[in-house]
Amino acid sequence: MDFYREIGEAQAGRELDELLIQWWGQAMLATDPDRDRIIAEAEAGTLPTVTLEEAIRRRTRNGGAVPRD
């Protein structure tokens, strides 16, 4: 129910886009079989990370589009 309320209250444009990204991320994490490990590593500060530039390079290398503002 929170999803519908928040979406209904969000302003069209960037605010709505960011809200949808947040909810999508939560939905994907909820379905990930490694969810508990990922959360534990994030909370412990040991979850491997990459820079935004590296994430863009990987996405481009794998044929993905890079969203632009």
PDB file as gemmi writes it, atoms N, CA and C in Angstrom:
CRYST1    1.000    1.000    1.000  90.00  90.00  90.00 P 1                      
ATOM      1  N   MET A   1       0.805  -1.184   0.000  1.00  0.00           N  
ATOM      2  CA  MET A   1       0.000   0.000   0.000  1.00  0.00           C  
ATOM      3  C   MET A   1       0.861   1.267   0.000  1.00  0.00           C  
ATOM      4  N   ASP A   2       2.036   1.188   0.668  1.00  0.00           N  
ATOM      5  CA  ASP A   2       2.932   2.347   0.681  1.00  0.00           C  
ATOM      6  C   ASP A   2       3.355   2.726  -0.729  1.00  0.00           C  
ATOM      7  N   PHE A   3       3.585   1.708  -1.551  1.00  0.00           N  
ATOM      8  CA  PHE A   3       4.009   1.958  -2.928  1.00  0.00           C  
ATOM      9  C   PHE A   3       3.010   2.869  -3.636  1.00  0.00           C  
ATOM     10  N   TYR A   4       1.739   2.514  -3.602  1.00  0.00           N  
ATOM     11  CA  TYR A   4       0.714   3.287  -4.310  1.00  0.00           C  
ATOM     12  C   TYR A   4       0.579   4.696  -3.733  1.00  0.00           C  
ATOM     13  N   ARG A   5       0.677   4.830  -2.419  1.00  0.00           N  
ATOM     14  CA  ARG A   5       0.586   6.140  -1.798  1.00  0.00           C  
ATOM     15  C   ARG A   5       1.751   7.019  -2.240  1.00  0.00           C  
ATOM     16  N   GLU A   6       2.955   6.472  -2.146  1.00  0.00           N  
ATOM     17  CA  GLU A   6       4.131   7.262  -2.505  1.00  0.00           C  
ATOM     18  C   GLU A   6       4.142   7.629  -3.985  1.00  0.00           C  
ATOM     19  N   ILE A   7       3.779   6.689  -4.827  1.00  0.00           N  
ATOM     20  CA  ILE A   7       3.729   6.977  -6.264  1.00  0.00           C  
ATOM     21  C   ILE A   7       2.686   8.056  -6.548  1.00  0.00           C  
ATOM     22  N   GLY A   8       1.540   7.951  -5.890  1.00  0.00           N  
ATOM     23  CA  GLY A   8       0.481   8.939  -6.089  1.00  0.00           C  
ATOM     24  C   GLY A   8       0.849  10.331  -5.614  1.00  0.00           C  
ATOM     25  N   GLU A   9       1.715  10.425  -4.622  1.00  0.00           N  
ATOM     26  CA  GLU A   9       2.119  11.717  -4.072  1.00  0.00           C  
ATOM     27  C   GLU A   9       3.334  12.318  -4.766  1.00  0.00           C  
ATOM     28  N   ALA A  10       4.068  11.521  -5.529  1.00  0.00           N  
ATOM     29  CA  ALA A  10       5.310  11.997  -6.160  1.00  0.00           C  
ATOM     30  C   ALA A  10       5.010  12.927  -7.332  1.00  0.00           C  
ATOM     31  N   GLN A  11       5.888  13.901  -7.491  1.00  0.00           N  
ATOM     32  CA  GLN A  11       5.808  14.798  -8.636  1.00  0.00           C  
ATOM     33  C   GLN A  11       6.352  14.080  -9.872  1.00  0.00           C  
ATOM     34  N   ALA A  12       5.696  14.283 -11.003  1.00  0.00           N  
ATOM     35  CA  ALA A  12       6.177  13.696 -12.250  1.00  0.00           C  
ATOM     36  C   ALA A  12       7.591  14.206 -12.531  1.00  0.00           C  
ATOM     37  N   GLY A  13       8.398  13.371 -13.147  1.00  0.00           N  
ATOM     38  CA  GLY A  13       9.764  13.762 -13.481  1.00  0.00           C  
ATOM     39  C   GLY A  13      10.763  13.055 -12.582  1.00  0.00           C  
ATOM     40  N   ARG A  14      11.775  13.784 -12.173  1.00  0.00           N  
ATOM     41  CA  ARG A  14      12.886  13.200 -11.417  1.00  0.00           C  
ATOM     42  C   ARG A  14      12.429  12.546 -10.110  1.00  0.00           C  
ATOM     43  N   GLU A  15      11.535  13.203  -9.359  1.00  0.00           N  
ATOM     44  CA  GLU A  15      11.076  12.639  -8.085  1.00  0.00           C  
ATOM     45  C   GLU A  15      10.409  11.286  -8.299  1.00  0.00           C  
ATOM     46  N   LEU A  16       9.548  11.188  -9.284  1.00  0.00           N  
ATOM     47  CA  LEU A  16       8.867   9.935  -9.581  1.00  0.00           C  
ATOM     48  C   LEU A  16       9.857   8.886 -10.079  1.00  0.00           C  
ATOM     49  N   ASP A  17      10.780   9.287 -10.941  1.00  0.00           N  
ATOM     50  CA  ASP A  17      11.793   8.359 -11.453  1.00  0.00           C  
ATOM     51  C   ASP A  17      12.621   7.766 -10.314  1.00  0.00           C  
ATOM     52  N   GLU A  18      13.078   8.610  -9.403  1.00  0.00           N  
ATOM     53  CA  GLU A  18      13.907   8.138  -8.294  1.00  0.00           C  
ATOM     54  C   GLU A  18      13.114   7.223  -7.364  1.00  0.00           C  
ATOM     55  N   LEU A  19      11.856   7.526  -7.153  1.00  0.00           N  
ATOM     56  CA  LEU A  19      11.012   6.689  -6.314  1.00  0.00           C  
ATOM     57  C   LEU A  19      10.816   5.309  -6.948  1.00  0.00           C  
ATOM     58  N   LEU A  20      10.582   5.280  -8.248  1.00  0.00           N  
ATOM     59  CA  LEU A  20      10.425   3.998  -8.933  1.00  0.00           C  
ATOM     60  C   LEU A  20      11.714   3.185  -8.887  1.00  0.00           C  
ATOM     61  N   ILE A  21      12.851   3.821  -9.029  1.00  0.00           N  
ATOM     62  CA  ILE A  21      14.138   3.129  -8.930  1.00  0.00           C  
ATOM     63  C   ILE A  21      14.299   2.528  -7.536  1.00  0.00           C  
ATOM     64  N   GLN A  22      13.945   3.295  -6.507  1.00  0.00           N  
ATOM     65  CA  GLN A  22      14.052   2.805  -5.133  1.00  0.00           C  
ATOM     66  C   GLN A  22      13.165   1.579  -4.922  1.00  0.00           C  
ATOM     67  N   TRP A  23      11.928   1.646  -5.343  1.00  0.00           N  
ATOM     68  CA  TRP A  23      11.014   0.514  -5.169  1.00  0.00           C  
ATOM     69  C   TRP A  23      11.447  -0.684  -6.001  1.00  0.00           C  
ATOM     70  N   TRP A  24      11.937  -0.440  -7.217  1.00  0.00           N  
ATOM     71  CA  TRP A  24      12.411  -1.533  -8.071  1.00  0.00           C  
ATOM     72  C   TRP A  24      13.593  -2.241  -7.403  1.00  0.00           C  
ATOM     73  N   GLY A  25      14.520  -1.461  -6.852  1.00  0.00           N  
ATOM     74  CA  GLY A  25      15.667  -2.041  -6.163  1.00  0.00           C  
ATOM     75  C   GLY A  25      15.246  -2.899  -4.978  1.00  0.00           C  
ATOM     76  N   GLN A  26      14.286  -2.423  -4.216  1.00  0.00           N  
ATOM     77  CA  GLN A  26      13.786  -3.205  -3.085  1.00  0.00           C  
ATOM     78  C   GLN A  26      13.133  -4.497  -3.554  1.00  0.00           C  
ATOM     79  N   ALA A  27      12.376  -4.417  -4.648  1.00  0.00           N  
ATOM     80  CA  ALA A  27      11.711  -5.617  -5.174  1.00  0.00           C  
ATOM     81  C   ALA A  27      12.729  -6.633  -5.670  1.00  0.00           C  
ATOM     82  N   MET A  28      13.777  -6.163  -6.338  1.00  0.00           N  
ATOM     83  CA  MET A  28      14.802  -7.068  -6.847  1.00  0.00           C  
ATOM     84  C   MET A  28      15.591  -7.705  -5.702  1.00  0.00           C  
ATOM     85  N   LEU A  29      15.909  -6.924  -4.679  1.00  0.00           N  
ATOM     86  CA  LEU A  29      16.622  -7.478  -3.534  1.00  0.00           C  
ATOM     87  C   LEU A  29      15.760  -8.520  -2.820  1.00  0.00           C  
ATOM     88  N   ALA A  30      14.473  -8.262  -2.725  1.00  0.00           N  
ATOM     89  CA  ALA A  30      13.568  -9.197  -2.042  1.00  0.00           C  
ATOM     90  C   ALA A  30      13.516 -10.552  -2.741  1.00  0.00           C  
ATOM     91  N   THR A  31      13.774 -10.588  -4.047  1.00  0.00           N  
ATOM     92  CA  THR A  31      13.706 -11.844  -4.797  1.00  0.00           C  
ATOM     93  C   THR A  31      15.072 -12.500  -4.983  1.00  0.00           C  
ATOM     94  N   ASP A  32      16.138 -11.831  -4.544  1.00  0.00           N  
ATOM     95  CA  ASP A  32      17.491 -12.358  -4.726  1.00  0.00           C  
ATOM     96  C   ASP A  32      17.756 -13.477  -3.721  1.00  0.00           C  
ATOM     97  N   PRO A  33      18.174 -14.664  -4.189  1.00  0.00           N  
ATOM     98  CA  PRO A  33      18.456 -15.754  -3.256  1.00  0.00           C  
ATOM     99  C   PRO A  33      19.593 -15.438  -2.280  1.00  0.00           C  
ATOM    100  N   ASP A  34      20.458 -14.485  -2.631  1.00  0.00           N  
ATOM    101  CA  ASP A  34      21.569 -14.092  -1.761  1.00  0.00           C  
ATOM    102  C   ASP A  34      21.232 -12.872  -0.901  1.00  0.00           C  
ATOM    103  N   ARG A  35      19.946 -12.568  -0.789  1.00  0.00           N  
ATOM    104  CA  ARG A  35      19.484 -11.371  -0.086  1.00  0.00           C  
ATOM    105  C   ARG A  35      20.112 -11.234   1.302  1.00  0.00           C  
ATOM    106  N   ASP A  36      20.047 -12.270   2.111  1.00  0.00           N  
ATOM    107  CA  ASP A  36      20.552 -12.176   3.480  1.00  0.00           C  
ATOM    108  C   ASP A  36      22.049 -11.893   3.517  1.00  0.00           C  
ATOM    109  N   ARG A  37      22.799 -12.539   2.619  1.00  0.00           N  
ATOM    110  CA  ARG A  37      24.242 -12.297   2.556  1.00  0.00           C  
ATOM    111  C   ARG A  37      24.533 -10.861   2.127  1.00  0.00           C  
ATOM    112  N   ILE A  38      23.813 -10.386   1.119  1.00  0.00           N  
ATOM    113  CA  ILE A  38      24.025  -9.028   0.608  1.00  0.00           C  
ATOM    114  C   ILE A  38      23.746  -7.996   1.692  1.00  0.00           C  
ATOM    115  N   ILE A  39      22.641  -8.169   2.405  1.00  0.00           N  
ATOM    116  CA  ILE A  39      22.295  -7.224   3.474  1.00  0.00           C  
ATOM    117  C   ILE A  39      23.336  -7.268   4.580  1.00  0.00           C  
ATOM    118  N   ALA A  40      23.759  -8.477   4.976  1.00  0.00           N  
ATOM    119  CA  ALA A  40      24.755  -8.611   6.043  1.00  0.00           C  
ATOM    120  C   ALA A  40      26.068  -7.945   5.638  1.00  0.00           C  
ATOM    121  N   GLU A  41      26.505  -8.160   4.400  1.00  0.00           N  
ATOM    122  CA  GLU A  41      27.755  -7.547   3.943  1.00  0.00           C  
ATOM    123  C   GLU A  41      27.627  -6.033   3.853  1.00  0.00           C  
ATOM    124  N   ALA A  42      26.476  -5.545   3.413  1.00  0.00           N  
ATOM    125  CA  ALA A  42      26.266  -4.097   3.333  1.00  0.00           C  
ATOM    126  C   ALA A  42      26.309  -3.478   4.727  1.00  0.00           C  
ATOM    127  N   GLU A  43      25.646  -4.124   5.669  1.00  0.00           N  
ATOM    128  CA  GLU A  43      25.635  -3.613   7.046  1.00  0.00           C  
ATOM    129  C   GLU A  43      27.019  -3.667   7.683  1.00  0.00           C  
ATOM    130  N   ALA A  44      27.811  -4.674   7.326  1.00  0.00           N  
ATOM    131  CA  ALA A  44      29.156  -4.816   7.878  1.00  0.00           C  
ATOM    132  C   ALA A  44      30.179  -3.944   7.146  1.00  0.00           C  
ATOM    133  N   GLY A  45      29.770  -3.360   6.023  1.00  0.00           N  
ATOM    134  CA  GLY A  45      30.694  -2.542   5.246  1.00  0.00           C  
ATOM    135  C   GLY A  45      31.650  -3.355   4.403  1.00  0.00           C  
ATOM    136  N   THR A  46      31.310  -4.622   4.145  1.00  0.00           N  
ATOM    137  CA  THR A  46      32.211  -5.493   3.383  1.00  0.00           C  
ATOM    138  C   THR A  46      31.659  -5.863   2.001  1.00  0.00           C  
ATOM    139  N   LEU A  47      30.523  -5.300   1.633  1.00  0.00           N  
ATOM    140  CA  LEU A  47      29.942  -5.593   0.323  1.00  0.00           C  
ATOM    141  C   LEU A  47      30.827  -4.973  -0.758  1.00  0.00           C  
ATOM    142  N   PRO A  48      31.297  -5.778  -1.719  1.00  0.00           N  
ATOM    143  CA  PRO A  48      32.153  -5.222  -2.768  1.00  0.00           C  
ATOM    144  C   PRO A  48      31.415  -4.120  -3.546  1.00  0.00           C  
ATOM    145  N   THR A  49      32.111  -3.062  -3.830  1.00  0.00           N  
ATOM    146  CA  THR A  49      31.531  -1.950  -4.582  1.00  0.00           C  
ATOM    147  C   THR A  49      32.439  -1.587  -5.749  1.00  0.00           C  
ATOM    148  N   VAL A  50      31.876  -0.849  -6.690  1.00  0.00           N  
ATOM    149  CA  VAL A  50      32.656  -0.313  -7.809  1.00  0.00           C  
ATOM    150  C   VAL A  50      32.264   1.149  -7.981  1.00  0.00           C  
ATOM    151  N   THR A  51      33.097   1.881  -8.679  1.00  0.00           N  
ATOM    152  CA  THR A  51      32.774   3.275  -8.967  1.00  0.00           C  
ATOM    153  C   THR A  51      31.673   3.338 -10.019  1.00  0.00           C  
ATOM    154  N   LEU A  52      31.038   4.484 -10.113  1.00  0.00           N  
ATOM    155  CA  LEU A  52      30.028   4.675 -11.147  1.00  0.00           C  
ATOM    156  C   LEU A  52      30.639   4.497 -12.528  1.00  0.00           C  
ATOM    157  N   GLU A  53      31.843   4.997 -12.709  1.00  0.00           N  
ATOM    158  CA  GLU A  53      32.508   4.862 -14.006  1.00  0.00           C  
ATOM    159  C   GLU A  53      32.696   3.396 -14.374  1.00  0.00           C  
ATOM    160  N   GLU A  54      33.085   2.566 -13.399  1.00  0.00           N  
ATOM    161  CA  GLU A  54      33.252   1.133 -13.665  1.00  0.00           C  
ATOM    162  C   GLU A  54      31.915   0.473 -13.965  1.00  0.00           C  
ATOM    163  N   ALA A  55      30.869   0.846 -13.260  1.00  0.00           N  
ATOM    164  CA  ALA A  55      29.540   0.289 -13.523  1.00  0.00           C  
ATOM    165  C   ALA A  55      29.086   0.630 -14.943  1.00  0.00           C  
ATOM    166  N   ILE A  56      29.353   1.858 -15.374  1.00  0.00           N  
ATOM    167  CA  ILE A  56      28.996   2.282 -16.739  1.00  0.00           C  
ATOM    168  C   ILE A  56      29.815   1.500 -17.758  1.00  0.00           C  
ATOM    169  N   ARG A  57      31.127   1.329 -17.502  1.00  0.00           N  
ATOM    170  CA  ARG A  57      31.973   0.552 -18.420  1.00  0.00           C  
ATOM    171  C   ARG A  57      31.454  -0.876 -18.553  1.00  0.00           C  
ATOM    172  N   ARG A  58      31.115  -1.514 -17.416  1.00  0.00           N  
ATOM    173  CA  ARG A  58      30.611  -2.891 -17.452  1.00  0.00           C  
ATOM    174  C   ARG A  58      29.291  -2.977 -18.213  1.00  0.00           C  
ATOM    175  N   ARG A  59      28.401  -2.047 -17.936  1.00  0.00           N  
ATOM    176  CA  ARG A  59      27.099  -2.068 -18.605  1.00  0.00           C  
ATOM    177  C   ARG A  59      27.266  -1.881 -20.110  1.00  0.00           C  
ATOM    178  N   THR A  60      28.104  -0.937 -20.501  1.00  0.00           N  
ATOM    179  CA  THR A  60      28.344  -0.684 -21.924  1.00  0.00           C  
ATOM    180  C   THR A  60      28.991  -1.900 -22.578  1.00  0.00           C  
ATOM    181  N   ARG A  61      29.984  -2.480 -21.916  1.00  0.00           N  
ATOM    182  CA  ARG A  61      30.682  -3.674 -22.439  1.00  0.00           C  
ATOM    183  C   ARG A  61      29.709  -4.826 -22.641  1.00  0.00           C  
ATOM    184  N   ASN A  62      28.696  -4.920 -21.784  1.00  0.00           N  
ATOM    185  CA  ASN A  62      27.711  -6.008 -21.885  1.00  0.00           C  
ATOM    186  C   ASN A  62      26.528  -5.654 -22.781  1.00  0.00           C  
ATOM    187  N   GLY A  63      26.629  -4.547 -23.501  1.00  0.00           N  
ATOM    188  CA  GLY A  63      25.592  -4.192 -24.470  1.00  0.00           C  
ATOM    189  C   GLY A  63      24.407  -3.421 -23.893  1.00  0.00           C  
ATOM    190  N   GLY A  64      24.514  -3.003 -22.645  1.00  0.00           N  
ATOM    191  CA  GLY A  64      23.414  -2.264 -22.021  1.00  0.00           C  
ATOM    192  C   GLY A  64      23.472  -0.779 -22.319  1.00  0.00           C  
ATOM    193  N   ALA A  65      22.316  -0.162 -22.286  1.00  0.00           N  
ATOM    194  CA  ALA A  65      22.242   1.280 -22.476  1.00  0.00           C  
ATOM    195  C   ALA A  65      22.555   1.972 -21.154  1.00  0.00           C  
ATOM    196  N   VAL A  66      23.110   3.157 -21.241  1.00  0.00           N  
ATOM    197  CA  VAL A  66      23.426   3.931 -20.053  1.00  0.00           C  
ATOM    198  C   VAL A  66      22.444   5.095 -20.002  1.00  0.00           C  
ATOM    199  N   PRO A  67      21.598   5.137 -18.961  1.00  0.00           N  
ATOM    200  CA  PRO A  67      20.620   6.239 -18.861  1.00  0.00           C  
ATOM    201  C   PRO A  67      21.343   7.584 -18.714  1.00  0.00           C  
ATOM    202  N   ARG A  68      20.825   8.561 -19.347  1.00  0.00           N  
ATOM    203  CA  ARG A  68      21.380   9.923 -19.262  1.00  0.00           C  
ATOM    204  C   ARG A  68      20.280  10.864 -18.817  1.00  0.00           C  
ATOM    205  N   ASP A  69      20.644  11.851 -18.007  1.00  0.00           N  
ATOM    206  CA  ASP A  69      19.678  12.877 -17.569  1.00  0.00           C  
ATOM    207  C   ASP A  69      19.472  13.907 -18.628  1.00  0.00           C  
TER     208      ASP A  69                                                      
END                                                                             
